[in-house]
Amino acid sequence: MGARPLPRRPDGFGEVEPTPPELVNRALPTKDLLPPPAGDRYAATIGAVPADVLARSTWQPACPVKATDLRYLRLAFWGFDGHAHTGEMLVNASGAAGIAKVFGMLFAARFPLEEMRVTSASELTAPPTGDGNTTSAFVCRPARGLTTWSAHAYGLAVDVNPFCNPYTQGDLVLPELASAYVDRSRVRPGMVLAGDATVRAFAAIGWSWGGNWRSPTDRMHFTATGH
């Protein structure tokens, strides 16, 4: 995955291409970065962001949130492979406990995630490959198509299984190879649907879902700010 850069559109995103057959029913195994939870039980830890984690993240002094206002979470989740894994996430301190609760609810529902890790700065400038599926929160970048900061830049938004839950606006699909998942009537594991366990879990902490938006429709996106 991530090996073939896509040609760029005039708007800077990659060209939208048909979903490869092997990704139409995406269920790739998780590549472990951290030890799995003991006994396949839900586990969550919240702490200050370690210096080495901050250094490999997208944070820099110009970001709209101080590093001390972020928290480093380690969260158990179920993979598409049916095994329990441990992921990592940076979130705003104000939402850390709530996010740990949300992923506990998703773990109890056995909602599958492909991977969960901290986004690196190199990913912001890498050529688009259109196949990413990382569940993540803090990313210090502007909102798509805008110059104002995204809710992600404050650690107040989470994207869940982006490939299974693509962003769409006009002819744009992000990730660019995820067109097979635009049809929400064909339900597959990892998809977020109106009123499901994922939407309810985030709603329980007061976060809203971008899948309810008209244009764009951001199915992966949950936010504390409404944006």
Backbone bond lengths (Angstrom), bond angles and torsions (degrees), N, CA, C in turn:
res aa  C-N    CA-C-N  psi(-1)  N-CA   C-N-CA  omega(-1)  CA-C   N-CA-C  phi
1 M - - - 1.449 - - 1.525 109.91 -
2 G 1.331 115.37 148.12 1.454 119.96 177.75 1.510 114.46 74.93
3 A 1.334 117.42 14.00 1.462 120.22 -174.30 1.526 112.93 -92.48
4 R 1.351 117.09 -19.89 1.466 118.86 -174.52 1.527 110.71 -116.27
5 P 1.332 117.55 104.85 1.465 119.73 177.33 1.529 110.78 -64.82
6 L 1.325 115.67 145.11 1.457 121.38 177.82 1.525 110.25 -94.46
7 P 1.329 117.30 148.75 1.475 118.69 171.31 1.524 109.29 -59.36
8 R 1.320 117.63 147.14 1.455 121.06 -178.08 1.526 112.02 -90.35
9 R 1.330 114.65 142.32 1.455 122.40 171.26 1.527 109.25 -79.02
10 P 1.324 117.60 167.17 1.472 119.64 175.88 1.527 113.53 -58.81
11 D 1.362 117.17 -27.15 1.470 119.56 179.68 1.523 112.94 -82.22
12 G 1.342 117.30 0.86 1.455 120.97 176.85 1.505 114.84 95.52
13 F 1.338 117.77 -16.34 1.455 120.69 176.58 1.531 109.06 -79.89
14 G 1.339 116.44 168.35 1.454 119.84 177.68 1.520 111.36 -76.29
15 E 1.331 116.05 157.58 1.463 120.44 174.60 1.524 109.38 -62.76
16 V 1.328 116.64 133.90 1.455 121.31 177.74 1.530 108.21 -76.60
17 E 1.323 115.96 123.49 1.458 121.41 -177.92 1.532 109.52 -125.02
18 P 1.336 117.67 158.94 1.473 120.36 178.51 1.529 110.96 -57.95
19 T 1.305 115.92 147.16 1.460 121.11 178.44 1.524 110.15 -66.77
20 P 1.336 118.30 128.17 1.473 120.05 176.13 1.527 110.18 -58.14
21 P 1.341 117.85 144.22 1.470 120.56 -177.29 1.526 113.93 -52.24
22 E 1.343 117.12 -35.92 1.458 119.93 -176.55 1.534 112.67 -73.15
23 L 1.341 117.62 -8.80 1.463 120.86 179.99 1.522 112.99 -112.81
24 V 1.325 118.09 2.16 1.464 121.03 -179.41 1.524 110.48 -64.59
25 N 1.327 116.41 -36.22 1.470 122.35 173.88 1.529 106.90 -119.69
26 R 1.308 116.02 72.86 1.465 121.22 -169.20 1.520 111.61 -68.91
27 A 1.314 116.21 126.47 1.465 121.71 178.60 1.527 108.92 -154.51
28 L 1.332 115.98 54.92 1.459 120.81 -176.41 1.526 111.13 -77.07
29 P 1.321 117.83 148.17 1.469 120.47 178.89 1.519 111.22 -70.38
30 T 1.317 115.85 153.79 1.458 122.70 179.16 1.526 110.60 -79.70
31 K 1.334 115.11 136.58 1.458 120.72 172.93 1.526 107.38 -94.06
32 D 1.323 116.44 111.19 1.464 120.73 -173.52 1.518 112.44 -72.54
33 L 1.339 115.01 130.31 1.449 122.19 171.92 1.519 111.45 -104.93
34 L 1.335 116.29 -23.86 1.455 122.97 -176.82 1.521 109.85 -130.39
35 P 1.328 119.25 158.71 1.465 121.38 179.05 1.523 110.81 -62.60
36 P 1.321 118.13 144.26 1.470 120.97 179.65 1.525 111.07 -69.08
37 P 1.328 117.09 160.16 1.477 119.70 179.51 1.525 110.91 -66.94
38 A 1.317 116.47 145.95 1.464 121.39 -179.49 1.520 110.16 -67.00
39 G 1.296 114.83 132.18 1.455 120.37 175.02 1.508 114.96 64.89
40 D 1.328 117.27 21.10 1.471 121.37 -178.79 1.525 112.05 54.24
41 R 1.335 116.59 33.77 1.457 121.16 178.12 1.524 109.53 -103.87
42 Y 1.335 115.68 151.66 1.455 118.77 179.30 1.523 110.06 -65.01
43 A 1.310 115.79 135.32 1.459 122.31 177.00 1.518 108.14 -141.81
44 A 1.321 116.72 140.62 1.461 121.97 178.19 1.513 109.00 -143.76
45 T 1.323 116.28 136.16 1.460 121.11 174.06 1.519 108.56 -126.82
46 I 1.331 115.74 146.03 1.465 123.14 179.86 1.514 107.67 -129.24
47 G 1.321 117.25 128.85 1.455 119.83 179.15 1.513 111.48 -155.80
48 A 1.319 115.87 174.87 1.461 120.82 173.41 1.525 109.07 -60.76
49 V 1.317 116.55 155.21 1.462 120.18 -178.13 1.520 109.56 -76.95
50 P 1.340 118.09 118.06 1.462 119.84 177.44 1.529 111.00 -60.85
51 A 1.326 116.28 149.39 1.470 120.80 -176.86 1.517 112.06 -57.85
52 D 1.340 117.83 -39.06 1.458 119.34 -177.72 1.530 111.29 -71.01
53 V 1.326 117.29 -31.43 1.468 120.47 177.08 1.523 109.76 -71.03
54 L 1.326 117.04 -43.91 1.462 120.46 178.07 1.524 110.58 -59.39
55 A 1.337 116.82 -39.49 1.459 121.40 -177.66 1.522 112.74 -65.89
56 R 1.337 117.34 -28.13 1.469 119.67 179.80 1.529 112.44 -98.99
57 S 1.322 116.66 7.88 1.462 121.50 177.80 1.526 109.83 -95.26
58 T 1.329 116.10 -173.92 1.466 120.97 177.86 1.525 112.31 -90.52
59 W 1.350 117.49 2.31 1.464 118.56 -177.53 1.519 111.08 -68.37
60 Q 1.332 115.86 140.51 1.465 123.73 170.42 1.522 107.04 -152.14
61 P 1.329 118.21 164.26 1.460 120.46 -170.83 1.532 115.07 -56.74
62 A 1.328 118.04 -24.87 1.466 120.54 -178.88 1.522 112.94 -78.89
63 C 1.324 118.44 -6.33 1.463 121.43 -179.89 1.530 109.99 -64.23
64 P 1.332 117.85 153.71 1.465 120.80 -176.15 1.526 114.06 -80.43
65 V 1.315 118.32 5.02 1.457 121.78 177.71 1.534 108.17 -131.13
66 K 1.324 116.22 140.57 1.456 120.31 177.36 1.532 109.65 -72.86
67 A 1.316 116.36 149.02 1.464 120.29 177.45 1.519 110.75 -59.82
68 T 1.318 116.70 -32.98 1.467 120.40 -179.66 1.526 112.74 -72.32
69 D 1.333 116.74 -12.99 1.467 120.92 177.52 1.521 112.28 -95.52
70 L 1.333 116.81 6.13 1.461 121.97 174.14 1.526 109.61 -103.87
71 R 1.318 115.40 156.31 1.460 121.42 175.52 1.526 109.23 -128.51
72 Y 1.340 113.96 148.33 1.463 121.80 178.67 1.520 108.21 -100.60
73 L 1.317 115.95 119.55 1.463 122.17 -179.75 1.520 110.10 -109.39
74 R 1.322 115.02 138.98 1.458 121.88 166.29 1.526 106.74 -115.23
75 L 1.324 116.50 123.82 1.455 121.96 -170.78 1.519 111.10 -131.49
76 A 1.320 116.79 135.76 1.464 120.77 174.60 1.527 109.64 -77.57
77 F 1.322 116.78 145.85 1.462 121.55 175.50 1.519 109.66 -151.91
78 W 1.323 115.14 158.73 1.462 120.86 175.03 1.519 109.49 -90.12
79 G 1.338 116.81 134.39 1.448 121.02 175.28 1.518 111.62 -89.14
80 F 1.311 115.99 169.92 1.460 121.01 174.58 1.524 111.16 -65.86
81 D 1.329 115.76 -15.93 1.457 121.01 179.14 1.526 112.63 -83.38
82 G 1.337 117.64 1.24 1.457 121.43 178.82 1.510 114.36 81.17
83 H 1.332 117.48 6.59 1.464 121.40 179.51 1.524 110.50 -108.72
84 A 1.332 116.00 154.29 1.455 121.47 176.44 1.526 109.65 -84.18
85 H 1.323 115.84 139.19 1.458 122.81 -178.86 1.518 109.06 -132.97
86 T 1.329 116.13 170.25 1.455 121.94 175.31 1.516 108.83 -119.27
87 G 1.337 115.89 127.71 1.453 121.14 177.52 1.515 110.94 -114.70
88 E 1.325 115.50 176.20 1.456 121.67 -179.60 1.522 109.72 -132.89
89 M 1.329 115.49 153.15 1.452 120.54 -175.91 1.524 109.45 -157.94
90 L 1.333 116.88 143.56 1.453 122.63 170.05 1.520 108.30 -104.24
91 V 1.327 117.33 129.58 1.457 121.67 178.46 1.527 109.33 -138.80
92 N 1.319 115.70 164.24 1.452 120.62 174.69 1.523 109.71 -64.40
93 A 1.309 116.45 140.66 1.462 120.52 -178.68 1.519 112.07 -55.82
94 S 1.342 116.80 -33.18 1.457 120.09 -177.40 1.525 113.01 -66.84
95 G 1.342 116.76 -22.17 1.457 119.75 -178.01 1.513 114.71 -111.85
96 A 1.331 117.46 3.55 1.461 120.94 -171.81 1.527 112.94 -61.47
97 A 1.323 117.00 -48.78 1.470 120.02 -178.40 1.525 110.65 -63.87
98 G 1.320 117.05 -39.55 1.453 120.28 178.61 1.509 112.64 -64.19
99 I 1.329 117.04 -42.10 1.466 120.24 179.20 1.520 110.77 -65.18
100 A 1.319 117.82 -39.47 1.466 120.05 175.96 1.526 110.30 -60.13
101 K 1.327 116.96 -37.91 1.468 121.43 177.53 1.525 110.78 -66.57
102 V 1.334 116.83 -44.04 1.472 121.16 179.90 1.518 110.86 -57.12
103 F 1.332 117.15 -49.35 1.458 118.93 -176.40 1.526 111.92 -72.00
104 G 1.325 116.80 -22.31 1.459 118.67 169.82 1.519 111.26 -65.26
105 M 1.328 116.59 -39.77 1.461 121.15 177.49 1.530 111.12 -67.01
106 L 1.336 116.77 -38.97 1.463 119.76 177.96 1.525 111.07 -68.24
107 F 1.334 116.09 -35.60 1.464 119.84 177.02 1.525 109.61 -63.94
108 A 1.332 117.02 -44.17 1.463 120.80 179.17 1.526 111.80 -62.45
109 A 1.339 116.02 -32.27 1.462 120.56 178.93 1.529 112.30 -84.39
110 R 1.346 116.29 -4.18 1.469 123.54 -177.67 1.534 111.21 57.37
111 F 1.315 115.83 35.92 1.461 121.03 174.58 1.528 108.34 -71.35
112 P 1.353 118.78 123.93 1.468 120.06 -173.43 1.528 113.63 -84.59
113 L 1.326 115.14 142.00 1.456 123.50 172.77 1.526 107.53 -124.12
114 E 1.326 115.86 146.08 1.470 118.62 179.61 1.522 111.77 -80.17
115 E 1.325 116.22 -47.14 1.459 120.36 177.09 1.518 109.47 -158.59
116 M 1.321 115.15 158.53 1.460 122.25 179.12 1.516 106.84 -143.24
117 R 1.324 116.16 112.80 1.461 119.44 -178.42 1.524 110.10 -154.37
118 V 1.318 115.11 166.37 1.459 122.33 -179.79 1.524 109.42 -75.93
119 T 1.315 116.62 131.62 1.470 121.81 178.62 1.518 109.83 -72.46
120 S 1.328 116.46 135.87 1.461 121.52 -179.77 1.526 110.86 -96.01
121 A 1.324 116.14 157.69 1.463 121.09 -179.55 1.530 111.48 -61.96
122 S 1.326 117.26 -34.45 1.464 120.16 -178.19 1.523 112.06 -63.96
123 E 1.327 116.73 -25.91 1.466 119.79 179.81 1.523 112.36 -69.25
124 L 1.326 117.80 -24.25 1.458 120.95 -178.26 1.524 112.10 -72.24
125 T 1.328 116.68 -25.70 1.464 120.56 -178.02 1.530 113.01 -111.52
126 A 1.326 117.54 -1.78 1.462 121.05 -179.10 1.534 110.38 -69.28
127 P 1.328 118.60 149.47 1.459 120.51 176.01 1.522 110.28 -59.59
128 P 1.331 118.45 142.43 1.471 120.17 -178.89 1.525 111.85 -68.72
129 T 1.334 115.72 135.57 1.462 120.53 176.18 1.528 111.47 -114.22
130 G 1.311 117.51 -14.44 1.461 121.29 171.09 1.503 116.41 73.19
131 D 1.339 118.44 14.36 1.460 119.86 -174.54 1.526 113.45 -127.44
132 G 1.321 117.88 12.68 1.460 120.64 -177.21 1.526 112.89 -68.64
133 N 1.335 115.49 148.50 1.467 119.83 -179.88 1.526 110.69 -147.79
134 T 1.337 116.27 37.07 1.457 121.21 -177.26 1.521 111.17 -90.27
135 T 1.311 117.29 126.52 1.455 122.48 172.77 1.526 107.75 -78.64
136 S 1.344 116.83 123.21 1.460 120.31 -174.57 1.523 110.15 -151.58
137 A 1.327 115.62 169.63 1.471 120.65 -178.84 1.523 110.11 -125.20
138 F 1.353 118.12 -86.63 1.464 120.74 -174.75 1.517 111.71 -66.13
139 V 1.333 115.33 124.01 1.460 123.25 170.17 1.522 105.89 -144.07
140 C 1.298 117.96 119.06 1.459 121.58 -176.86 1.520 109.47 -82.78
141 R 1.343 115.35 87.42 1.463 121.93 -179.62 1.523 109.17 -149.93
142 P 1.353 116.97 159.65 1.466 119.61 173.75 1.518 110.66 -68.04
143 A 1.336 116.16 162.66 1.460 120.58 172.15 1.529 108.97 -62.98
144 R 1.326 117.55 150.98 1.460 121.52 -177.66 1.526 111.20 -57.28
145 G 1.325 115.47 125.41 1.450 121.13 177.29 1.521 114.61 76.89
146 L 1.343 117.74 6.23 1.457 121.65 -177.54 1.526 110.10 -128.03
147 T 1.325 115.40 172.17 1.466 120.20 176.31 1.523 111.59 -106.75
148 T 1.330 117.84 -7.02 1.467 121.40 176.80 1.524 110.00 -82.34
149 W 1.317 116.58 156.72 1.454 121.15 -177.35 1.521 111.62 -66.49
150 S 1.309 116.08 139.88 1.460 122.61 171.88 1.525 109.91 -73.28
151 A 1.337 116.58 156.95 1.467 120.18 172.07 1.522 110.83 -59.16
152 H 1.330 116.78 -26.80 1.471 120.40 176.75 1.531 110.98 -62.40
153 A 1.326 116.87 -31.72 1.460 120.65 -177.75 1.525 112.03 -69.54
154 Y 1.329 116.96 -15.14 1.460 122.14 175.34 1.534 111.26 -101.31
155 G 1.333 117.09 -2.13 1.467 120.55 -174.98 1.508 112.22 72.30
156 L 1.346 116.53 27.04 1.460 121.53 -176.18 1.527 111.95 -116.48
157 A 1.318 116.64 27.13 1.464 121.46 175.78 1.523 108.58 -149.50
158 V 1.315 115.44 149.52 1.470 122.51 177.78 1.520 108.40 -130.47
159 D 1.322 116.76 133.27 1.465 122.29 172.27 1.525 108.30 -103.04
160 V 1.325 116.51 127.71 1.465 122.91 -175.55 1.533 109.42 -110.82
161 N 1.335 116.52 121.55 1.473 121.68 177.49 1.522 111.49 41.79
162 P 1.345 119.38 67.06 1.460 120.75 -174.11 1.528 115.20 -54.52
163 F 1.317 117.56 -37.30 1.468 119.12 -177.40 1.520 110.66 -67.34
164 C 1.316 116.67 -38.52 1.464 121.49 -179.73 1.518 111.84 -77.48
165 N 1.335 116.39 -13.66 1.458 121.55 -174.00 1.526 110.04 -138.15
166 P 1.335 117.11 66.56 1.464 120.53 -169.05 1.527 114.53 -70.82
167 Y 1.322 113.11 156.80 1.464 124.39 172.02 1.515 107.21 -86.45
168 T 1.315 117.79 135.45 1.463 120.75 177.22 1.524 110.04 -135.42
169 Q 1.321 114.54 140.52 1.467 121.79 172.09 1.520 107.17 -155.03
170 G 1.331 116.48 115.51 1.454 119.60 -174.49 1.512 110.17 59.93
171 D 1.333 116.68 -126.36 1.471 120.23 -179.81 1.523 112.75 -92.93
172 L 1.325 116.72 5.72 1.466 120.43 -179.43 1.524 110.82 -89.25
173 V 1.333 115.40 131.21 1.461 122.82 173.58 1.523 107.17 -125.57
174 L 1.315 117.19 129.05 1.468 121.91 176.74 1.522 109.89 -129.28
175 P 1.326 118.57 127.81 1.450 128.34 -4.98 1.541 112.03 -60.32
176 E 1.298 115.35 153.22 1.463 120.42 -168.71 1.519 114.74 -69.60
177 L 1.326 118.89 -16.14 1.466 121.45 178.63 1.530 112.38 -100.26
178 A 1.332 117.28 8.02 1.466 121.02 -171.57 1.527 114.33 -95.03
179 S 1.324 118.26 20.50 1.469 120.94 -176.98 1.524 113.21 -56.69
180 A 1.332 118.06 -30.02 1.467 120.83 -179.51 1.518 111.89 -63.08
181 Y 1.336 116.63 -19.22 1.466 119.96 -178.67 1.531 112.93 -98.42
182 V 1.325 117.47 4.69 1.461 119.67 176.20 1.527 110.32 -71.84
183 D 1.322 117.18 -33.55 1.470 121.61 175.76 1.528 108.73 -75.19
184 R 1.322 117.23 104.31 1.457 121.11 -175.20 1.522 112.90 -84.57
185 S 1.332 117.17 -3.95 1.466 119.01 177.87 1.521 111.35 -77.12
186 R 1.316 117.19 -19.40 1.461 121.75 177.60 1.528 107.84 -95.22
187 V 1.312 116.18 90.10 1.463 121.23 -171.36 1.529 110.92 -78.80
188 R 1.331 115.04 129.62 1.463 122.26 177.68 1.524 109.20 -133.35
189 P 1.331 117.63 157.67 1.467 120.12 -179.87 1.527 111.79 -55.26
190 G 1.333 115.50 143.55 1.451 120.78 178.05 1.510 114.80 90.34
191 M 1.337 117.71 -6.51 1.450 121.40 178.96 1.530 110.41 -82.42
192 V 1.320 116.01 144.08 1.462 122.90 174.52 1.527 107.45 -101.09
193 L 1.319 116.56 126.00 1.459 121.84 -177.47 1.519 110.20 -125.89
194 A 1.310 116.71 153.17 1.463 121.65 -177.80 1.530 110.80 -52.93
195 G 1.325 115.93 127.96 1.449 121.37 176.18 1.507 116.03 78.58
196 D 1.330 118.18 3.64 1.465 119.30 -176.94 1.525 111.44 -80.84
197 A 1.340 116.04 -177.12 1.464 121.27 -174.70 1.526 112.07 -60.65
198 T 1.323 117.10 -34.52 1.460 120.10 -178.98 1.523 110.91 -69.52
199 V 1.317 116.62 -48.28 1.470 120.79 179.25 1.530 110.18 -61.41
200 R 1.329 116.78 -41.42 1.463 120.36 179.81 1.523 111.56 -66.09
201 A 1.316 117.17 -38.33 1.467 120.80 -178.87 1.526 110.67 -64.24
202 F 1.322 117.59 -45.79 1.465 119.76 178.48 1.527 111.18 -68.77
203 A 1.337 117.03 -37.91 1.463 119.76 178.49 1.525 111.30 -61.49
204 A 1.333 116.42 -31.31 1.469 120.61 -179.39 1.525 112.32 -64.53
205 I 1.345 117.81 -21.88 1.468 119.96 176.97 1.527 110.95 -106.59
206 G 1.336 116.44 10.17 1.459 120.63 174.96 1.513 115.31 87.35
207 W 1.347 117.62 13.84 1.461 120.96 178.95 1.530 109.74 -95.13
208 S 1.326 117.01 145.05 1.458 121.87 -178.79 1.527 110.95 -104.32
209 W 1.330 115.40 165.44 1.470 122.72 -173.36 1.527 111.07 -112.85
210 G 1.336 115.56 128.62 1.457 120.84 178.42 1.510 114.44 -69.56
211 G 1.326 117.71 -10.88 1.460 120.54 176.10 1.516 112.43 -68.90
212 N 1.328 117.07 -14.61 1.467 121.09 177.00 1.520 112.38 -87.68
213 W 1.332 117.60 -7.49 1.462 120.46 -179.24 1.529 110.09 -75.55
214 R 1.320 116.54 152.06 1.468 121.43 179.33 1.533 111.77 -84.66
215 S 1.329 116.63 -53.61 1.463 120.51 -178.58 1.524 109.12 -151.97
216 P 1.331 117.94 109.77 1.464 125.79 1.14 1.524 111.30 -75.37
217 T 1.331 115.39 168.45 1.452 122.20 168.66 1.525 106.62 -108.44
218 D 1.326 115.36 115.48 1.471 120.22 -172.43 1.523 108.77 -115.23
219 R 1.318 115.76 83.50 1.482 121.90 -170.52 1.510 114.07 -68.30
220 M 1.330 116.88 -23.88 1.469 121.17 -179.14 1.530 112.39 -81.10
221 H 1.325 117.68 -16.51 1.454 124.25 -158.76 1.521 113.53 -98.31
222 F 1.326 115.25 126.91 1.465 122.48 171.46 1.539 107.32 -122.73
223 T 1.327 116.02 138.73 1.460 119.14 -171.89 1.514 112.44 -143.48
224 A 1.339 114.04 146.80 1.459 120.95 174.88 1.510 111.88 -86.63
225 T 1.341 117.07 -15.01 1.464 121.33 -172.99 1.520 113.33 -103.02
226 G 1.319 117.86 -11.41 1.459 121.36 -174.53 1.510 113.35 86.30
227 H 1.347 117.10 2.47 1.468 121.44 -178.66 1.529 110.47 -129.30
